[in-house]
Amino acid sequence: MISTISHLTRLARAGFVFAREGVFALVDTRPLPLPAKTAIALARLIERPTAKDGKSRLGAALTKLGPTYVKLGQFMATRPDVVGTSISHDLEALQDKMAAFPQAQAEAVVTAAFDKPVSAVYASFGPAVAAASIAQVHKAEVDTPEGRKPVAVKIIRPGVNGRFKVDLDAFLFAARKAEDFSLEAQRLRPVEAVETLARSVAMEMDFRLEAAALSEMAENTAKDEGFRVPSVDWDRTAREVLTMEWIDGTPLNDRVALEAKGYDMPALGHKVIQSFLRHALRDGFFHADMHPGNLFVDAEGRLVAVDFGIMGRLGPKERRFLAEILFGFITRDYQRTAQVHFDAGYVPRHHSVEAFAQAIRAIGEPIHNRTAEDISMANLLMLLFEVTGLFDMRTRPELLLLQKTMVVVEGVARTLDPKLDMWSVADPVVREWIERNLGPAGKLQDVAEGAGEIGRFLGQVPSLLSRAGTLIDQLDDITRNGLVLSPETVAAIGKAEARRNRTTAVALWTIAALLAAIAWMLV
């Protein structure tokens, strides 16, 4: 009861801030029931007169509510099916811009993490150069055999763990209530979305895991031309502190500087898209926060990605699904695209493959032979989510993260090449994966893997036969002598039965008391 009141109090405060900042003006009330329309109309009565456009309203509200809500805003940008494509697009602009915490606190975190003063860890330690909801980044220097070199030091925000736990518990409470009262909420699975956010935040707050992601991505892309990631300084990395190579590069959101240095802008746009698709398809491991502030171009013209707090993974099934879907759109084979959805189990079997193919065609046909500047990705996504609802497709969190990243990546590439056609740029990467994994070479690999599985099974046969023999002997003994329980099991059953009897007695006496009270009132 106390926790419920606590959750409601926190959510009510958030609702008040949203109302004051005019966030409810973003909500389309037409499909809502009358009570919801009335509540929103009342909430808008306390809206600040100085509230401006919806984008700044939402950003201001989330920032005012603190780090957890900023992270929620960033995460919900991955769920356009829940918040709508317009709001999702606006939330993409909320790139964890927070006020930096004091230098003294940052140095205290370093001291506690390594149990030594900052001067013993770094040759120099400068002020914060960027601040986000979970951490901030400082520029420092370390001594090496080759001399001093600059490094980037990511430091966790003090007290952020407790703040996130309290707010995430409130989010989970609200999500469970939504699923209790709404069938549409059950399809969209907000509880799973909050749990996914909680896992993501937990991983982001352990910088050793981010360092591991950096290391894994470095191994995966070691032979990729035109793409790299910073190296990790493991000796100066702990749960609360991550030290990595300092990147001297031009950010992708500084088009003027890129043009001044003579970079081929369309080629950079193509590199962004193809790098992302290659990582997702080939490796099943991709950077899921590829906004322009996290992408740089170094002096050699290579694309450098930073901030590996949010990563996406795709299993073999999801990677094949992605490749088949993209290839189906590229080749306009909508029947194949629809069949892939059914084979993957994403569309319930009671629906028609042909009807789903027709719906897919309605999505795919308008985008062919048109450049990105002529395509509204927001409208395309909205149509896709309408189709998924029509065919009872349950939300797939891993595919939504992938889809969100694709939209962001296309947006970044479009700023570099306004006439970019994502499908033609994606074609060579997708075809390469299809030929390697679904062509003759891929089939041979499947055969080899199948043979390996058979070999492993045959190796386990003696152990399985031995266990089966033991089980048969035990069943034979039970048949002849009956089932014999251990003394511990008998004692546990006795205690449970005693508790059940006490509970039954209490319930019967309570009912009897109520009947007596009713009889007394009637008399």
Contacts in CASP RR format, 6 or more apart in sequence:
PFRMAT RR
TARGET T0000
AUTHOR 0000-0000-0000
METHOD contacts of the structure
MODEL  1
MISTISHLTRLARAGFVFAREGVFALVDTRPLPLPAKTAIALARLIERPT
AKDGKSRLGAALTKLGPTYVKLGQFMATRPDVVGTSISHDLEALQDKMAA
FPQAQAEAVVTAAFDKPVSAVYASFGPAVAAASIAQVHKAEVDTPEGRKP
VAVKIIRPGVNGRFKVDLDAFLFAARKAEDFSLEAQRLRPVEAVETLARS
VAMEMDFRLEAAALSEMAENTAKDEGFRVPSVDWDRTAREVLTMEWIDGT
PLNDRVALEAKGYDMPALGHKVIQSFLRHALRDGFFHADMHPGNLFVDAE
GRLVAVDFGIMGRLGPKERRFLAEILFGFITRDYQRTAQVHFDAGYVPRH
HSVEAFAQAIRAIGEPIHNRTAEDISMANLLMLLFEVTGLFDMRTRPELL
LLQKTMVVVEGVARTLDPKLDMWSVADPVVREWIERNLGPAGKLQDVAEG
AGEIGRFLGQVPSLLSRAGTLIDQLDDITRNGLVLSPETVAAIGKAEARR
NRTTAVALWTIAALLAAIAWMLV
3 169 0 8 1.000
3 173 0 8 1.000
4 173 0 8 1.000
6 170 0 8 1.000
7 169 0 8 1.000
7 170 0 8 1.000
7 173 0 8 1.000
7 174 0 8 1.000
10 166 0 8 1.000
10 167 0 8 1.000
10 170 0 8 1.000
11 170 0 8 1.000
11 173 0 8 1.000
11 174 0 8 1.000
13 65 0 8 1.000
14 65 0 8 1.000
14 69 0 8 1.000
15 43 0 8 1.000
16 46 0 8 1.000
17 61 0 8 1.000
17 64 0 8 1.000
17 65 0 8 1.000
18 24 0 8 1.000
18 43 0 8 1.000
18 61 0 8 1.000
19 43 0 8 1.000
19 44 0 8 1.000
19 46 0 8 1.000
19 47 0 8 1.000
20 46 0 8 1.000
20 47 0 8 1.000
20 48 0 8 1.000
20 61 0 8 1.000
21 47 0 8 1.000
21 48 0 8 1.000
21 51 0 8 1.000
21 57 0 8 1.000
21 58 0 8 1.000
21 59 0 8 1.000
21 60 0 8 1.000
21 61 0 8 1.000
21 64 0 8 1.000
22 44 0 8 1.000
22 47 0 8 1.000
22 48 0 8 1.000
22 51 0 8 1.000
22 54 0 8 1.000
22 57 0 8 1.000
22 61 0 8 1.000
23 54 0 8 1.000
23 57 0 8 1.000
23 58 0 8 1.000
23 61 0 8 1.000
24 40 0 8 1.000
24 43 0 8 1.000
24 44 0 8 1.000
24 47 0 8 1.000
25 44 0 8 1.000
25 47 0 8 1.000
25 51 0 8 1.000
25 54 0 8 1.000
25 57 0 8 1.000
26 54 0 8 1.000
26 57 0 8 1.000
26 58 0 8 1.000
26 86 0 8 1.000
26 87 0 8 1.000
27 40 0 8 1.000
29 36 0 8 1.000
29 37 0 8 1.000
29 40 0 8 1.000
29 41 0 8 1.000
32 40 0 8 1.000
51 57 0 8 1.000
54 90 0 8 1.000
55 90 0 8 1.000
55 93 0 8 1.000
58 87 0 8 1.000
58 90 0 8 1.000
58 91 0 8 1.000
58 94 0 8 1.000
59 90 0 8 1.000
59 94 0 8 1.000
61 69 0 8 1.000
62 69 0 8 1.000
62 70 0 8 1.000
62 72 0 8 1.000
62 73 0 8 1.000
62 94 0 8 1.000
63 69 0 8 1.000
63 70 0 8 1.000
63 94 0 8 1.000
63 97 0 8 1.000
63 98 0 8 1.000
66 98 0 8 1.000
66 133 0 8 1.000
66 163 0 8 1.000
67 98 0 8 1.000
67 133 0 8 1.000
67 134 0 8 1.000
67 157 0 8 1.000
67 160 0 8 1.000
67 163 0 8 1.000
67 164 0 8 1.000
68 133 0 8 1.000
68 163 0 8 1.000
68 164 0 8 1.000
68 167 0 8 1.000
68 168 0 8 1.000
69 167 0 8 1.000
70 94 0 8 1.000
70 96 0 8 1.000
70 98 0 8 1.000
70 132 0 8 1.000
70 133 0 8 1.000
71 96 0 8 1.000
71 133 0 8 1.000
71 134 0 8 1.000
71 164 0 8 1.000
71 197 0 8 1.000
71 201 0 8 1.000
72 167 0 8 1.000
72 171 0 8 1.000
72 197 0 8 1.000
73 91 0 8 1.000
73 94 0 8 1.000
74 91 0 8 1.000
74 94 0 8 1.000
74 95 0 8 1.000
74 96 0 8 1.000
74 133 0 8 1.000
74 289 0 8 1.000
75 193 0 8 1.000
75 197 0 8 1.000
75 200 0 8 1.000
76 82 0 8 1.000
76 83 0 8 1.000
76 87 0 8 1.000
76 88 0 8 1.000
76 91 0 8 1.000
77 88 0 8 1.000
77 89 0 8 1.000
77 91 0 8 1.000
77 92 0 8 1.000
77 94 0 8 1.000
77 404 0 8 1.000
78 88 0 8 1.000
78 288 0 8 1.000
78 400 0 8 1.000
78 401 0 8 1.000
78 404 0 8 1.000
79 88 0 8 1.000
79 193 0 8 1.000
79 400 0 8 1.000
79 404 0 8 1.000
80 87 0 8 1.000
80 88 0 8 1.000
80 89 0 8 1.000
80 381 0 8 1.000
80 382 0 8 1.000
80 385 0 8 1.000
80 400 0 8 1.000
80 404 0 8 1.000
81 188 0 8 1.000
81 385 0 8 1.000
81 388 0 8 1.000
81 395 0 8 1.000
81 400 0 8 1.000
82 188 0 8 1.000
82 190 0 8 1.000
82 193 0 8 1.000
83 91 0 8 1.000
84 382 0 8 1.000
84 385 0 8 1.000
85 378 0 8 1.000
85 379 0 8 1.000
85 381 0 8 1.000
85 382 0 8 1.000
85 385 0 8 1.000
86 378 0 8 1.000
88 404 0 8 1.000
89 378 0 8 1.000
92 291 0 8 1.000
92 408 0 8 1.000
95 132 0 8 1.000
95 291 0 8 1.000
95 293 0 8 1.000
96 131 0 8 1.000
96 132 0 8 1.000
96 133 0 8 1.000
96 134 0 8 1.000
97 131 0 8 1.000
97 132 0 8 1.000
98 131 0 8 1.000
98 132 0 8 1.000
98 133 0 8 1.000
98 136 0 8 1.000
99 131 0 8 1.000
100 127 0 8 1.000
100 128 0 8 1.000
100 131 0 8 1.000
100 136 0 8 1.000
101 128 0 8 1.000
101 131 0 8 1.000
101 136 0 8 1.000
101 157 0 8 1.000
101 158 0 8 1.000
103 126 0 8 1.000
103 127 0 8 1.000
103 128 0 8 1.000
105 158 0 8 1.000
106 128 0 8 1.000
106 136 0 8 1.000
106 138 0 8 1.000
106 155 0 8 1.000
107 118 0 8 1.000
107 125 0 8 1.000
108 158 0 8 1.000
109 155 0 8 1.000
109 156 0 8 1.000
109 158 0 8 1.000
109 240 0 8 1.000
109 241 0 8 1.000
110 118 0 8 1.000
110 121 0 8 1.000
110 122 0 8 1.000
110 125 0 8 1.000
110 153 0 8 1.000
110 155 0 8 1.000
110 241 0 8 1.000
111 117 0 8 1.000
111 118 0 8 1.000
112 240 0 8 1.000
113 238 0 8 1.000
113 239 0 8 1.000
113 240 0 8 1.000
113 241 0 8 1.000
114 120 0 8 1.000
114 121 0 8 1.000
114 236 0 8 1.000
114 238 0 8 1.000
114 241 0 8 1.000
118 125 0 8 1.000
119 125 0 8 1.000
121 236 0 8 1.000
122 140 0 8 1.000
122 141 0 8 1.000
122 142 0 8 1.000
122 151 0 8 1.000
122 153 0 8 1.000
122 236 0 8 1.000
123 140 0 8 1.000
123 141 0 8 1.000
123 142 0 8 1.000
123 143 0 8 1.000
123 148 0 8 1.000
124 140 0 8 1.000
124 141 0 8 1.000
125 138 0 8 1.000
125 140 0 8 1.000
125 153 0 8 1.000
126 138 0 8 1.000
126 139 0 8 1.000
126 140 0 8 1.000
127 138 0 8 1.000
128 136 0 8 1.000
128 137 0 8 1.000
128 138 0 8 1.000
129 137 0 8 1.000
129 138 0 8 1.000
129 139 0 8 1.000
130 136 0 8 1.000
130 137 0 8 1.000
131 137 0 8 1.000
133 157 0 8 1.000
133 160 0 8 1.000
134 156 0 8 1.000
134 157 0 8 1.000
134 160 0 8 1.000
134 201 0 8 1.000
134 204 0 8 1.000
134 205 0 8 1.000
135 154 0 8 1.000
135 155 0 8 1.000
135 156 0 8 1.000
135 157 0 8 1.000
135 207 0 8 1.000
136 154 0 8 1.000
136 155 0 8 1.000
136 157 0 8 1.000
137 152 0 8 1.000
137 153 0 8 1.000
137 154 0 8 1.000
137 155 0 8 1.000
138 152 0 8 1.000
138 153 0 8 1.000
138 155 0 8 1.000
139 150 0 8 1.000
139 151 0 8 1.000
139 152 0 8 1.000
139 153 0 8 1.000
139 246 0 8 1.000
140 150 0 8 1.000
140 151 0 8 1.000
140 152 0 8 1.000
140 153 0 8 1.000
140 243 0 8 1.000
141 148 0 8 1.000
141 149 0 8 1.000
141 150 0 8 1.000
141 151 0 8 1.000
142 148 0 8 1.000
142 149 0 8 1.000
142 151 0 8 1.000
142 233 0 8 1.000
142 236 0 8 1.000
142 243 0 8 1.000
149 246 0 8 1.000
150 246 0 8 1.000
151 233 0 8 1.000
151 236 0 8 1.000
151 243 0 8 1.000
151 244 0 8 1.000
151 245 0 8 1.000
151 246 0 8 1.000
152 230 0 8 1.000
152 243 0 8 1.000
152 244 0 8 1.000
152 245 0 8 1.000
152 246 0 8 1.000
152 247 0 8 1.000
152 306 0 8 1.000
153 236 0 8 1.000
153 241 0 8 1.000
153 242 0 8 1.000
153 243 0 8 1.000
154 207 0 8 1.000
154 210 0 8 1.000
154 241 0 8 1.000
154 242 0 8 1.000
154 243 0 8 1.000
154 244 0 8 1.000
155 240 0 8 1.000
155 241 0 8 1.000
156 205 0 8 1.000
156 207 0 8 1.000
156 239 0 8 1.000
156 240 0 8 1.000
156 241 0 8 1.000
160 205 0 8 1.000
161 205 0 8 1.000
164 201 0 8 1.000
164 205 0 8 1.000
168 194 0 8 1.000
168 197 0 8 1.000
168 198 0 8 1.000
168 201 0 8 1.000
171 194 0 8 1.000
171 197 0 8 1.000
172 191 0 8 1.000
172 194 0 8 1.000
172 195 0 8 1.000
172 198 0 8 1.000
174 190 0 8 1.000
175 185 0 8 1.000
175 190 0 8 1.000
175 191 0 8 1.000
175 193 0 8 1.000
175 194 0 8 1.000
176 191 0 8 1.000
178 185 0 8 1.000
178 190 0 8 1.000
179 185 0 8 1.000
179 186 0 8 1.000
179 189 0 8 1.000
179 190 0 8 1.000
179 191 0 8 1.000
187 389 0 8 1.000
187 392 0 8 1.000
187 394 0 8 1.000
187 395 0 8 1.000
188 395 0 8 1.000
189 394 0 8 1.000
189 395 0 8 1.000
189 397 0 8 1.000
192 395 0 8 1.000
192 397 0 8 1.000
193 395 0 8 1.000
193 397 0 8 1.000
196 397 0 8 1.000
200 310 0 8 1.000
203 209 0 8 1.000
203 210 0 8 1.000
203 309 0 8 1.000
204 210 0 8 1.000
204 309 0 8 1.000
204 310 0 8 1.000
205 239 0 8 1.000
206 239 0 8 1.000
207 237 0 8 1.000
207 238 0 8 1.000
207 239 0 8 1.000
207 240 0 8 1.000
207 241 0 8 1.000
207 242 0 8 1.000
208 237 0 8 1.000
208 238 0 8 1.000
208 239 0 8 1.000
208 242 0 8 1.000
210 242 0 8 1.000
210 308 0 8 1.000
210 309 0 8 1.000
211 232 0 8 1.000
211 234 0 8 1.000
211 237 0 8 1.000
211 242 0 8 1.000
211 244 0 8 1.000
213 308 0 8 1.000
213 309 0 8 1.000
213 311 0 8 1.000
214 229 0 8 1.000
214 230 0 8 1.000
214 231 0 8 1.000
214 232 0 8 1.000
214 244 0 8 1.000
214 308 0 8 1.000
215 232 0 8 1.000
216 285 0 8 1.000
217 229 0 8 1.000
217 279 0 8 1.000
217 285 0 8 1.000
217 287 0 8 1.000
217 305 0 8 1.000
217 308 0 8 1.000
218 228 0 8 1.000
218 229 0 8 1.000
218 231 0 8 1.000
220 279 0 8 1.000
220 282 0 8 1.000
220 283 0 8 1.000
220 285 0 8 1.000
221 227 0 8 1.000
221 228 0 8 1.000
221 229 0 8 1.000
221 279 0 8 1.000
224 275 0 8 1.000
224 278 0 8 1.000
226 271 0 8 1.000
226 275 0 8 1.000
226 300 0 8 1.000
226 301 0 8 1.000
226 302 0 8 1.000
226 303 0 8 1.000
227 271 0 8 1.000
227 275 0 8 1.000
227 302 0 8 1.000
227 303 0 8 1.000
227 304 0 8 1.000
227 305 0 8 1.000
228 298 0 8 1.000
228 302 0 8 1.000
228 303 0 8 1.000
228 304 0 8 1.000
229 304 0 8 1.000
229 305 0 8 1.000
229 306 0 8 1.000
229 308 0 8 1.000
230 244 0 8 1.000
230 245 0 8 1.000
230 246 0 8 1.000
230 247 0 8 1.000
230 304 0 8 1.000
230 306 0 8 1.000
231 244 0 8 1.000
231 245 0 8 1.000
232 242 0 8 1.000
232 243 0 8 1.000
232 244 0 8 1.000
232 245 0 8 1.000
233 243 0 8 1.000
233 244 0 8 1.000
233 245 0 8 1.000
236 243 0 8 1.000
237 243 0 8 1.000
247 296 0 8 1.000
247 298 0 8 1.000
247 304 0 8 1.000
247 306 0 8 1.000
248 298 0 8 1.000
248 299 0 8 1.000
249 296 0 8 1.000
249 297 0 8 1.000
249 298 0 8 1.000
249 299 0 8 1.000
249 304 0 8 1.000
250 257 0 8 1.000
250 258 0 8 1.000
250 261 0 8 1.000
250 263 0 8 1.000
250 296 0 8 1.000
250 297 0 8 1.000
251 257 0 8 1.000
251 292 0 8 1.000
251 293 0 8 1.000
251 295 0 8 1.000
251 296 0 8 1.000
252 258 0 8 1.000
252 268 0 8 1.000
252 272 0 8 1.000
252 292 0 8 1.000
252 293 0 8 1.000
252 295 0 8 1.000
252 296 0 8 1.000
252 297 0 8 1.000
252 412 0 8 1.000
252 415 0 8 1.000
252 416 0 8 1.000
253 292 0 8 1.000
253 293 0 8 1.000
253 415 0 8 1.000
255 265 0 8 1.000
255 415 0 8 1.000
255 416 0 8 1.000
258 265 0 8 1.000
258 268 0 8 1.000
258 297 0 8 1.000
258 416 0 8 1.000
259 265 0 8 1.000
263 297 0 8 1.000
263 301 0 8 1.000
265 416 0 8 1.000
265 417 0 8 1.000
266 416 0 8 1.000
266 417 0 8 1.000
266 419 0 8 1.000
266 420 0 8 1.000
268 297 0 8 1.000
268 303 0 8 1.000
268 416 0 8 1.000
268 417 0 8 1.000
269 412 0 8 1.000
269 413 0 8 1.000
269 416 0 8 1.000
269 417 0 8 1.000
269 420 0 8 1.000
269 425 0 8 1.000
270 413 0 8 1.000
270 417 0 8 1.000
270 420 0 8 1.000
270 425 0 8 1.000
271 303 0 8 1.000
272 290 0 8 1.000
272 295 0 8 1.000
272 303 0 8 1.000
272 409 0 8 1.000
272 412 0 8 1.000
272 413 0 8 1.000
272 416 0 8 1.000
273 409 0 8 1.000
273 410 0 8 1.000
273 413 0 8 1.000
273 420 0 8 1.000
273 422 0 8 1.000
273 425 0 8 1.000
273 426 0 8 1.000
274 425 0 8 1.000
274 426 0 8 1.000
274 428 0 8 1.000
274 429 0 8 1.000
275 303 0 8 1.000
276 286 0 8 1.000
276 287 0 8 1.000
276 290 0 8 1.000
276 405 0 8 1.000
276 406 0 8 1.000
276 409 0 8 1.000
277 326 0 8 1.000
277 426 0 8 1.000
277 429 0 8 1.000
277 430 0 8 1.000
278 429 0 8 1.000
279 285 0 8 1.000
279 286 0 8 1.000
279 287 0 8 1.000
280 286 0 8 1.000
280 314 0 8 1.000
280 319 0 8 1.000
280 322 0 8 1.000
280 402 0 8 1.000
281 319 0 8 1.000
281 322 0 8 1.000
281 323 0 8 1.000
281 429 0 8 1.000
281 430 0 8 1.000
281 433 0 8 1.000
282 433 0 8 1.000
284 312 0 8 1.000
284 313 0 8 1.000
284 314 0 8 1.000
284 315 0 8 1.000
284 319 0 8 1.000
285 311 0 8 1.000
285 312 0 8 1.000
285 313 0 8 1.000
285 314 0 8 1.000
286 311 0 8 1.000
286 312 0 8 1.000
286 314 0 8 1.000
286 402 0 8 1.000
286 405 0 8 1.000
287 294 0 8 1.000
287 305 0 8 1.000
287 308 0 8 1.000
287 310 0 8 1.000
287 311 0 8 1.000
287 312 0 8 1.000
287 405 0 8 1.000
288 310 0 8 1.000
288 311 0 8 1.000
288 312 0 8 1.000
288 401 0 8 1.000
288 402 0 8 1.000
288 404 0 8 1.000
288 405 0 8 1.000
289 307 0 8 1.000
289 309 0 8 1.000
289 310 0 8 1.000
289 405 0 8 1.000
290 305 0 8 1.000
290 405 0 8 1.000
290 408 0 8 1.000
290 409 0 8 1.000
290 412 0 8 1.000
291 408 0 8 1.000
291 412 0 8 1.000
292 412 0 8 1.000
292 415 0 8 1.000
294 305 0 8 1.000
294 306 0 8 1.000
294 307 0 8 1.000
295 303 0 8 1.000
295 304 0 8 1.000
295 305 0 8 1.000
295 306 0 8 1.000
295 412 0 8 1.000
296 303 0 8 1.000
296 304 0 8 1.000
296 305 0 8 1.000
296 306 0 8 1.000
297 303 0 8 1.000
297 304 0 8 1.000
298 304 0 8 1.000
312 398 0 8 1.000
312 401 0 8 1.000
312 402 0 8 1.000
312 405 0 8 1.000
313 398 0 8 1.000
314 322 0 8 1.000
314 398 0 8 1.000
314 402 0 8 1.000
317 344 0 8 1.000
318 398 0 8 1.000
318 399 0 8 1.000
318 402 0 8 1.000
319 433 0 8 1.000
320 437 0 8 1.000
320 438 0 8 1.000
321 340 0 8 1.000
321 341 0 8 1.000
321 344 0 8 1.000
321 346 0 8 1.000
321 399 0 8 1.000
322 399 0 8 1.000
322 402 0 8 1.000
323 430 0 8 1.000
323 433 0 8 1.000
323 434 0 8 1.000
323 437 0 8 1.000
323 438 0 8 1.000
324 336 0 8 1.000
324 337 0 8 1.000
324 340 0 8 1.000
324 434 0 8 1.000
325 337 0 8 1.000
325 340 0 8 1.000
325 341 0 8 1.000
326 426 0 8 1.000
326 430 0 8 1.000
327 333 0 8 1.000
327 336 0 8 1.000
327 430 0 8 1.000
327 431 0 8 1.000
327 434 0 8 1.000
328 334 0 8 1.000
328 336 0 8 1.000
328 337 0 8 1.000
329 337 0 8 1.000
329 364 0 8 1.000
329 367 0 8 1.000
329 423 0 8 1.000
330 423 0 8 1.000
330 426 0 8 1.000
330 427 0 8 1.000
330 430 0 8 1.000
332 364 0 8 1.000
332 365 0 8 1.000
332 368 0 8 1.000
334 357 0 8 1.000
334 358 0 8 1.000
334 360 0 8 1.000
334 361 0 8 1.000
334 364 0 8 1.000
335 353 0 8 1.000
335 354 0 8 1.000
335 357 0 8 1.000
337 357 0 8 1.000
337 360 0 8 1.000
338 347 0 8 1.000
338 353 0 8 1.000
338 354 0 8 1.000
338 356 0 8 1.000
338 357 0 8 1.000
338 359 0 8 1.000
338 360 0 8 1.000
339 353 0 8 1.000
339 357 0 8 1.000
341 347 0 8 1.000
341 356 0 8 1.000
341 393 0 8 1.000
342 349 0 8 1.000
342 351 0 8 1.000
342 353 0 8 1.000
342 356 0 8 1.000
346 393 0 8 1.000
346 394 0 8 1.000
346 396 0 8 1.000
347 356 0 8 1.000
347 391 0 8 1.000
347 392 0 8 1.000
347 393 0 8 1.000
348 391 0 8 1.000
348 392 0 8 1.000
351 391 0 8 1.000
351 392 0 8 1.000
356 387 0 8 1.000
356 391 0 8 1.000
359 387 0 8 1.000
359 390 0 8 1.000
359 391 0 8 1.000
360 387 0 8 1.000
362 383 0 8 1.000
362 387 0 8 1.000
363 380 0 8 1.000
363 383 0 8 1.000
363 384 0 8 1.000
363 387 0 8 1.000
366 375 0 8 1.000
366 380 0 8 1.000
367 375 0 8 1.000
367 380 0 8 1.000
367 423 0 8 1.000
368 423 0 8 1.000
370 421 0 8 1.000
371 419 0 8 1.000
371 420 0 8 1.000
371 421 0 8 1.000
372 410 0 8 1.000
372 413 0 8 1.000
372 414 0 8 1.000
372 418 0 8 1.000
372 419 0 8 1.000
372 420 0 8 1.000
372 421 0 8 1.000
372 422 0 8 1.000
373 414 0 8 1.000
373 418 0 8 1.000
373 419 0 8 1.000
377 407 0 8 1.000
377 410 0 8 1.000
377 411 0 8 1.000
381 403 0 8 1.000
381 407 0 8 1.000
410 420 0 8 1.000
410 422 0 8 1.000
413 420 0 8 1.000
413 422 0 8 1.000
413 425 0 8 1.000
414 420 0 8 1.000
435 441 0 8 1.000
436 442 0 8 1.000
437 445 0 8 1.000
485 493 0 8 1.000
END
